Amino acid sequence: MVSCKMSSDGRYVHMYYDEITCWQGFHILHAICAIVVSVIFVLISLIVTLTFYETKTLTANAGSRVSSRTDFFLILYKIVCIIMFAFFYEREYNWVLTFILIFGSTFNYFQCKKERPYYHEGIAILWNITNAVYLWVNTVLFVCMLLQDTSFSGGVQLFGLGVPLVAVVEYFAAHPGGKYLSTRMDSFSTGDECARFLRYVTYTIYNKSDKSCSMFKRIKGFA
């Protein structure tokens, strides 16, 4: 509703309907209503994302998670991308859009690796692979933007070769909680670190062999 462009005769018209002049007449009312409703909808969506999710560890719901902070950021990131692509689609903004994509995908990838929000190990791995592939896509886009004035034309090939490699590497990546094996509980500086440590203890007990569990208990003094 508020996406407009400059017409050939110098008028500021609607993006898809040239007969509608932006910010004149009834367009002002419709645009204001669209903005207000959009803001309300976004706020409700963010609040629901932060509060409505399955938090139980032992449940049949594979989507149960520790927190929804990563989903909150992901929705916020999508909203920013929608706004940027809707209003800053001209060629001169290509680098701005590229940097937003790179920053958002990088932050989201490392935040999800750090938080590991899902209890279900399969869902957590799938989520990490998805974020890693998305980061790789934006990395290829950045490389192509850097080489756009050269004879380089291997962006599609680079993307196709990198996706399976990224997925395999992410699938076989070590559990990030392994670093806590050599960490004393009284050395944690924040409550989040302590919570991640306890989650890794639970993960080890329920997913590792008896030998690994015994070794883990002896190392940390749980036996």
Phi, psi and omega in degrees: 000323183257009178274115186231169180213166178269124182280173181292336179266011174089009179265149177268101189244169179296150184301321186247346181233100185293341181282350180260119177272127184290142175058039172218141177063225184291343180297327179299314181296314181295321181294316179297316178298319180297318181294314182297313181296320179296317180297315179298316180298318179296316179298316179297319180297318180293320179294316179296321179299321182284336189246334188251096175197160181281125184249356183287139180286310182261095182209158179283349180281111182292344180272007179296144187214165179288311179207171179245026179296323179293322176294324178300313179295321182298317178294318178298319178296319178296320179297316178299317180297319179299315180296316182295316182286338180280326186247343182236058184267354181293159185299326183292347179260008184300320181290324178296314178297321180297315180295324177296317178296317180295313181297313182296315181291324178293313179298316182296321181296308183288329177294318178291325176295323181285312183285321186045068193291334186270138176287319182292124186295321179296317178294321179297317179294316179299320179295319178294321178296317179300315179294323179293318178295319178296320176296321178295320178302313181289330175294316177298320177300317179297317179297317179295325176294321179296325186256019185293335180265011178250186180271010181294131180220028183255025181297316181294318179295318178298318177297313182296324179286327186281328185301308180295325179295316179298317181296317180294315180299318181290325181294320183265008179293147181292150177297128183297343180285351181299335180293343181281351180299328182256019183247132177282144182298327182280001179262358179288135183265339181228161178293329179297320179295319178295320179295320178295323178298314180295324177295321180290326175300312179298317179300317181295316182295319185271345186240345182261170178286168180298323180296315180295321179296316180298317180296318180297318181295321180293320181296316186266355178080025179275341182287000000 
